[in-house]
Every structure is written in structure tokens, then in C-alpha cells.
Amino acid sequence: MSDLAQRFAVAQKEVVELNEAPDVQTKLKLYALYKQATEGDVSGDRPSAIQFVAQAKYDAWSKLAGTSSDTAMQNYVALVEELKANDE
């Protein structure tokens, strides 16, 4: 496992241990970065408007199309570090 992959794995554990849960927009960003890092570009049809949570997740992820897995991991780790710093 690369150093980046290890830091990514640690960040995934640390984000659930925060004292305060991130706001909805930050959660969507974390979700999108995670999906881009682990699965690559979004695929499939956009969920319907009545599935507003699924649609928001899809839209957040689709904005990262073309972002490399490593870049998404780096951005995820950086965001978690920022959340940890503000959580103290």
C-alpha cells in the first residue's frame, strides 16, 4: 500500500471520529472525493428529482469527472485534516 493510500485509509477512519459532524455540503464533498478516488468517474444515469439525496450525491461526484484517483485521495486527506483542525 502506498503512503498516499495509507493516509487515505487513516483519513476515512478519522473523519467518523470527529466531535462535530461536517455540514451537508462538506459531507457531499467527502462522498464525491471518496467515490472518485475509489471508483473513478461517475457512471450511470442521474437519479430522478424525487431522489434528491441520490441526485445530490451524483451531482457532487460528477463535478469531479476527470480527476485522478491520487488527486482525489490527496484532496480527501487534506479536507479531513482541515476538519480535524477546526474540530479541536
C-alpha positions as CSV (number, residue, x, y, z in Angstrom):
1,M,0.0,0.0,0.0
2,S,1.4,3.4,-1.0
3,D,1.9,6.2,1.5
4,L,-1.0,8.1,0.0
5,A,-3.3,5.1,0.2
6,Q,-2.4,4.6,3.8
7,R,-3.1,8.3,4.6
8,F,-6.4,8.0,2.7
9,A,-7.3,4.9,4.8
10,V,-6.4,6.7,8.0
11,A,-8.4,9.8,7.0
12,Q,-11.5,7.6,6.4
13,K,-11.3,6.4,10.0
14,E,-10.6,9.8,11.4
15,V,-13.5,11.6,9.7
16,V,-16.0,9.4,11.6
17,E,-14.3,10.2,14.9
18,L,-14.8,14.0,14.6
19,N,-16.6,15.6,17.6
20,E,-18.8,17.6,15.3
21,A,-20.3,16.1,12.1
22,P,-19.4,18.1,9.0
23,D,-22.2,20.2,7.3
24,V,-24.1,18.7,4.4
25,Q,-22.0,20.3,1.7
26,T,-18.8,19.1,3.3
27,K,-20.3,15.6,3.6
28,L,-21.2,15.7,-0.1
29,K,-17.6,16.8,-1.0
30,L,-16.2,14.0,1.1
31,Y,-18.5,11.5,-0.5
32,A,-17.6,12.7,-4.0
33,L,-13.9,12.6,-3.3
34,Y,-14.1,9.1,-1.9
35,K,-16.1,7.8,-4.8
36,Q,-13.7,9.5,-7.3
37,A,-10.7,8.1,-5.5
38,T,-12.1,4.5,-5.3
39,E,-14.2,4.1,-8.4
40,G,-13.2,6.9,-10.9
41,D,-15.6,8.9,-12.9
42,V,-19.3,8.7,-12.2
43,S,-21.3,6.3,-14.4
44,G,-24.9,5.5,-15.0
45,D,-28.0,7.7,-15.3
46,R,-28.6,10.7,-13.0
47,P,-31.2,9.8,-10.4
48,S,-34.6,11.5,-10.7
49,A,-35.5,14.7,-8.9
50,I,-37.7,12.8,-6.3
51,Q,-34.5,11.0,-5.2
52,F,-33.0,14.3,-4.1
53,V,-30.3,12.8,-1.8
54,A,-29.1,10.4,-4.5
55,Q,-29.2,13.2,-7.1
56,A,-27.1,15.5,-4.9
57,K,-24.5,12.7,-4.4
58,Y,-24.5,12.0,-8.1
59,D,-24.1,15.7,-9.0
60,A,-21.3,16.2,-6.4
61,W,-19.4,13.2,-7.8
62,S,-19.9,14.1,-11.5
63,K,-18.3,17.5,-10.8
64,L,-15.0,15.6,-10.2
65,A,-15.0,13.9,-13.6
66,G,-11.5,13.6,-15.0
67,T,-9.9,14.0,-11.5
68,S,-7.3,11.3,-11.0
69,S,-7.6,8.8,-8.1
70,D,-4.4,10.1,-6.5
71,T,-5.6,13.7,-6.7
72,A,-9.0,12.8,-5.2
73,M,-7.2,10.9,-2.4
74,Q,-4.9,13.9,-1.7
75,N,-7.9,16.3,-1.6
76,Y,-9.9,13.9,0.7
77,V,-7.0,13.7,3.1
78,A,-6.5,17.5,3.0
79,L,-10.2,18.1,3.7
80,V,-10.2,15.7,6.7
81,E,-7.1,17.4,8.1
82,E,-8.8,20.7,7.8
83,L,-11.9,19.3,9.5
84,K,-9.8,17.9,12.3
85,A,-8.0,21.2,12.8
86,N,-11.4,23.0,13.1
87,D,-12.8,20.3,15.4
88,E,-10.4,20.9,18.3
